[in-house]
Each structure stands twice: as C-alpha cells, then as structure tokens.
Amino acid sequence: MRRLDASDPGFAAEFDALVNDRRESDSDVSADVAAIIARVKAEGDAALADYTAKFDRFDLDASGWSISKQECAEAYDALAPALRDALNLAAERIRAYHAAQLPQDRDYRDTAGVRLGARWNAVDAAGVYVPGGRAAYPSSVLMNILPAKVAGVERIVMMTPTPGGEVNPVVMAAAHIGGVDEIWRVGGAQAIAALAHGTNRVAPVDVVTGPGNAWVAEAKRQLYGVVGIDMVAGPSEIVVVADAKNEPHVIAADLLSQAEHDPTSQSILFTDDGDFADAVVENIEHQIRSLASGATMRASWVAYGAIIIVPNLTDAIPLCDRLAPEHLELAVDAAQADALFAKVRHAGSVFLGRQTPEAIGDYVAGPNHVLPTGRRARFSSGLSVTDFMKRTSFLALDEASLAAIGPAAVALAGAEGLPAHALSVQNRLK
Amino acid sequence: MRRLDASDPGFAAEFDALVNDRRESDSDVSADVAAIIARVKAEGDAALADYTAKFDRFDLDASGWSISKQECAEAYDALAPALRDALNLAAERIRAYHAAQLPQDRDYRDTAGVRLGARWNAVDAAGVYVPGGRAAYPSSVLMNILPAKVAGVERIVMMTPTPGGEVNPVVMAAAHIGGVDEIWRVGGAQAIAALAHGTNRVAPVDVVTGPGNAWVAEAKRQLYGVVGIDMVAGPSEIVVVADAKNEPHVIAADLLSQAEHDPTSQSILFTDDGDFADAVVENIEHQIRSLASGATMRASWVAYGAIIIVPNLTDAIPLCDRLAPEHLELAVDAAQADALFAKVRHAGSVFLGRQTPEAIGDYVAGPNHVLPTGRRARFSSGLSVTDFMKRTSFLALDEASLAAIGPAAVALAGAEGLPAHALSVQNRLK
C-alpha cells in the first residue's frame, strides 16, 4: 500500500507513478489465441470438442453440447426464495434503467429542404461470455444479457465453460431470467471464435460481450471488426473520496469490496484527514483478517492500494480525472457530493453521498456494472443498449434541394479528383 | 463483373459467394506495425524523425515538424471562391447534423427513491489521421474533425504525411475551417503510435479516427484499448436498388462513384428489369472509357461489380441486409423508397429516391461519410459525436432507498462469495 501526501514536494512524481502503474497482464497469449481462432474457423465443432476435452476435461459429444432452457428454468425454481427475489429485483431495475437508454430515431427536413435522419436497429444476434470458476457471477449474466434484450436482439447466445461438467445453478437461473436462447458448454478463446465465425452447431453472432481471462480478452481483441465487442477489460478498481465524518470501518469495507475481486484490483482513498486515513487502514487490516476473501484482498491492497491525503477534497477531483477510475465513490454530504461530481470529467460510474456504496451498483441499482477500467473512462463508457444496436443514417433530396446543395458537391468532387462523384450529381441537376 | 438472377436455381450459392467475397487486404503487416509502435513508444520523436525520413523522404528536424494555423489560414484564403464556399457549406451542414446528435444527460429519481442518471463528457483530446496521396480528401478532414469539435473536444490533433514536403492546400483549408489545433507532418503507423503513446513533442490523445492504408489500420487495431478508435475500415461499397424508370446513365454513374475510389471498391445493382440492367452495363462501359478515373473504376467493376436481377424490388431488401452495405441507394419513387427503407435492417447510410445520389452524402448533406464497410453495418454505425464523448453513469441512495434495495444486494453478494461487497452494504443498513 502506498501513502501519498499532496503537500509533499515529491507528490507529482509519485502520483504520476501511481497513474502509470501497469496492473494488466503482460503475458503474451496472442500467438496461442491466433492459433485457436484459426483452428476453430477451419475445423468448427471438432476443434471446439477437442479444446473442451483438453482445457475443461469435458466430453461435449458424450455429455452434451448445450444447457437447455428447461434446465435453466429448473435451476431458477430450485433457488432459495430470497435469492430468487433478489435476482428478480435486480433484473427489473436493470431493465428499467436500460429501457430509458433506448435511443430516439430522427427524421426531419432542414431549411434547405433536405430530409435527414437516423434510425436505430438492434443487431440480429449477440453472444455473451460467462466465465466458469471464480468469476462466474450471475449479476454479470444479467448485466450483459438484459441490455441486449432491451435493445431488441432476437437471438442471445451464452458461452460458458463447464469444467468437469460443473455448472453454477445461480448463473443458470440468471440466464433463465434474462431469456437466453442458447447456452453452449464451451469456454476460452475457442468460445469467442465460435461466436464470431460460427460452426455447424453455433450460428455466428454480431456482437460479443462479457468478461473473461487473458485468452478470452485477447480473442475478443483479435476478432474485433469481425464482430462488435464491448470493450477491452482489465482488473477492477475503485476510488473513494471521503471526509472524516464517515465511519472508518464503512470506508474500509468499500475499499475492500474491489480488492476482493482479484489480486490485481486497485483501491484508492482520497481524504483530507490523516487521522481518518490511519483509522481506515487499521480497519482494513482487521477486515482482511476476518473475511473469507482475505487472501485476495491482502494481495490487492498490499500491491496496489493507496491512500492520498489532500489539503481539500476539491483538490482530489483533478487527480481522480487523471486516474479516470471505473468506480468513484464520493462519500461526503449530499450537497458536497453534487458539487464535487460537477467537476468530474473521467469516471465509469459515480456513487454520490454516504448511503451509496459501490456494491449497490454491482447488483441492484440499475446502471450497468460493465465499466471501463485501466484509465479507459477517458474515452469509453459502460455497457449500454446501444452496444447491441447500430444507427443507419438516411437522406432524401428532391429537385429543389439538390439544386440548392448539389453544385457544392460537384465542386468538392472536382477538387478531390473524383469525376464519377461529380457526374452522379450533375446528371440530376437541370 | 458478376450477373446473378434470383430466379436461377444456383442463385443462393452464388449470392453466398458474393456475400462472403473477401475484398480486404490479406497482407500481414502486424509484425511490422508492432515493431514501429514499440520503437515510437521507446524512442519518441527520434523514431518519428527516422521513419519520416525513410518513408516520406522528409527531414522533420531540418524542414519543420508541423504545419501552422497561419499556413492553414493562408491556404484557405488562397482557395478559389467557389471551392471555399463549397467547403463552408459542407462544414455548416455537417455541423448542424452532428449538433442534433448530441446526447441528452439523464438525472431522475425512480419509484424506489433511487436517484439515477448518466452524464456525457467530451474526451480531452482527439487525433485525426489524414492520408497523403490519393486518399487525401478535404471532405474527410471535415467529416472527422467537425464531430469532435461539436462534441466539445478541446484539443484536436491532425497527423498527415507530407511526402517530399508536399501538402494538399485544400486539406489545409479544411483543417482551418474545422479548427484543428495542431498538425504534425507524420504519417503511417508511427503517427498513430505517437497519438496513442505521446512523445516529447506530441502529447497523447484519447481517441484516434481517420482513414489510412493497411499500416495505419493495423496500428489503430493494435492500439485499440490504449485509445478509442472509430472503426476497422475496409474498401468502400455501394448497393443501388433501381427500377427501369431511372435513366441508365444516371445509375451507371452512381455505381461508378464508388468504383472510382479504389480497385477493391464494390458496386452492386439490384433491379427487376434485365433490359435496364443491360443498358446500365453499357453505360458503365462507356463512362469508364471517358472519365479520368477509368482505370480504377474498371479494375473495381471487373473484379467486384455485380448486377442482380430480382423478380420484385422488395425481394432485394433481405439480400441487401445480408450484404449490410456501407451505402444503399433506393432509386425508386419516393413512396416506394420509404416502403423499402422500412424493411432495411443493416446499412451504414441510405439514400432515398431518384434525386439522392450517394455522392451528395459524401460532401454536403450533413450525415457522416465515415461508415461501416465489409458487412460491419450489421453491428456498427457511422462516425458520430458520441465517438468523441463518453458517458458516466451515477447514482445516489438515501437511508430509505438503501433499505428498500440493499438487502437484495447483500443476498446476491453472498451468492457470489464476495463478503466485502455484502459488508459494505450491510454497514449502512440500520
């Protein structure tokens, strides 16, 4: 854990180092992934069966390629009622937030008499990757599938590895709630390749989203352009801006809620009170010892955790913008939270006030928890319905409007040395 | 040129072949590009100077690294008045169309008392690549810069190679109109690397857009994630749906207006009249012989051109959707154009009616001419202001709303095995 003080003479350099800290894997899996993609493209289902036997110790041909809708419905029915209600509340709120995101079509005539517009359509099919093992989160299933569903995508395909045959029943229940159309027991780069290129069994999709390990992330990167993808995702991160009026154990738990995701997660506290910072650190140490996810939290906190003392909390905001964090918690009084938020330019999602822990946004608030990491909030946004849609622009001219603006097009085509462009306009000018 | 008839028994297979036709370069420049990026990252300006001397025969240190705003203003002043007016009309219409695209912020309280919303901000800096040589189009300068400007981007950086020192004065004039802040005389993969990673001279940007050759395209693909990019672009294409009431020479010019871009461009005509098709082909042959861009048009038309006879123009639309073309011209009566367009799902931009040649959209109509190619209109959209912006979601709960939805978050965190998530919510529940 690093402790920085903005009033120290060496602060600027230390903060630069924090900003430029590289937490993402440097392991180069690109050649392996390229080989897997090429083989799935060439051999299709046979390659999927072979990789799945090798990596997941699972025989697709003998034990079944897919998980049925019926099995998902049964998993849903078997859930403890409180958990079922929680999933349904989450789904309902995620649906509502994303429905309000649906973009408006445009169709208007401007002063030159030109009809102009844009129309949105959903993609035909979306693929959602769901990891097996540690990161198999039902909340991620909802966060990826529901925006596609709200966008109007007619075919939603889930890919998930089932190592040794094991499936997570809560993930299946979430797939049931989300309304997934197909689930294939395939994981890794081979699953992404199948979604992008298609096989005999798996028809190709148009957009692929969802978290995954380094192989999955690299496969998405390599297949970007063949299909649309959500984003290049890295380890999770949180920045908390908190004053001394917070209870230290509350802020400690907020910081640790990211640290428990992965040893490469990052939690950073900005505060204007050194004693409060000490108390938070003490509470973090205590909670790391007492919670089941302590080992992961300790690894993350020791390697990447940071406390930054600022003279005034307002001074934290430009520093936050440099970090462009995935999650930013402004744990101050409501009015001050609004004032600080008004100055924020770069963050994936912002949590305002003392009663808004980041974890509420992971599950039930409604906004998407798939957010840009690794300073990418400088230029990218959380997952939304528009990631599963595309916009077609359109225009219509008549003789009068073409007469008004056509000659300018002819002049520009001439300047660019494109005579057929000029001719196609000139042919219609009287 | 291929001629297909939808009523032929072999049509489905022939059309599949057309859809899957690969026009994009297979040349693997990825290793070369990776080496260039690594060297620019390590050596900065020295690498830029060296590559520019080698590839563009231009000595940056001796002859100047940048083109000044003053030089651009002078190029603008020196333009022929008709061309200057045409550029200004184009700029004004592009600005107006894109200003209407600006997304709305959201900030509302839902029935559970949760405050929810999303706020859009421009990125801090955008880089626009402008090729030298054949594809140095002032219209592309406007189409890339103006959306960034309308989005509110405060720093816009142009990168353009000046082989042997040569610059295109109309491109400089367009940069003046657009309001570019910096122009560097650097091209190729090294220009994209400088924009993404920065050098001593060139501060890094957040988003990189603009067309380029295979090296530029591959550099953007490799640096996607370090910066945002517009899209993976391929050769241009047009699909024209036309009945026999059109004049054949008019439709011929429309088809050739894409064919003249590049030998790998593609022009496809759907019509319900074989005699009309014959007349269009005859006119194409004639225009290829008479226009200055004939050699490029001939190469494109011979290799990739197609005429498809359909029993009824309505039958063309599902086939168009399979092609998901960059440009779709519906050259029929206005009412029928609307009816056909209502059925279109996948196209970059659609041109409605007999008085709307595609070329009008390349220059002055207002919608962006940077559009998805190579069937990517299935999942992606033309360049827009939102490519230069990003959305920050936000939420605020109070005691009552946290009491309403917090327990569900605790239940889900428990099911996912994330105790610090649960604790951070529980800490705030009374």
Interface residues (C-beta under 8 A of the other chain):
Chain A: A82 L83 D85 A86 L87 L89 A90 R93 A96 Y97 A100 Q101 R106 Y108 D110 A112 V114 R115 L116 A118 N121 V123 D124 Y137 P138 S139 V170 D206 V207 R221 Y224 G225 V227 G228 M231 V232 E247 H249 V250 A253 D254 L256 S257 A259 E260 H261 Q287 L291 A292 S293 M297 A334 A337 F341 V344 R345 H346 A347 G348 S349 V350 F351 L352 G353 R354 Q355 T356 P357 E358 A359 I360 G361 D362 Y363 V364 A365 G366 P367 N368 L371 P372 R376 A377 R378 F379 S380 S381 G382 S384 K390 R391 T392 S393 F394 L395 A396 L397 D398 E399 S401 L402 I405 G406 P407 A408 A409 A411 L412 A413 A415 E416 G417 L418 P419 A420 H421 A422 L423 S424 V425 N427 R428
Chain B: A82 L83 D85 A86 L87 L89 A90 R93 A96 Y97 A100 Q101 R106 Y108 D110 A112 V114 R115 L116 A118 N121 V123 D124 Y137 P138 S139 V170 D206 V207 R221 Y224 G225 V227 G228 M231 V232 E247 H249 V250 A253 D254 L256 S257 A259 E260 H261 Q287 L291 A292 S293 M297 A334 A337 F341 V344 R345 H346 A347 G348 S349 V350 F351 L352 G353 R354 Q355 T356 P357 E358 A359 I360 G361 D362 Y363 V364 A365 G366 P367 N368 L371 P372 R376 A377 R378 F379 S380 S381 G382 S384 K390 R391 T392 S393 F394 L395 A396 L397 D398 E399 S401 L402 I405 G406 P407 A408 A409 A411 L412 A413 A415 E416 G417 L418 P419 A420 H421 A422 L423 S424 V425 N427 R428
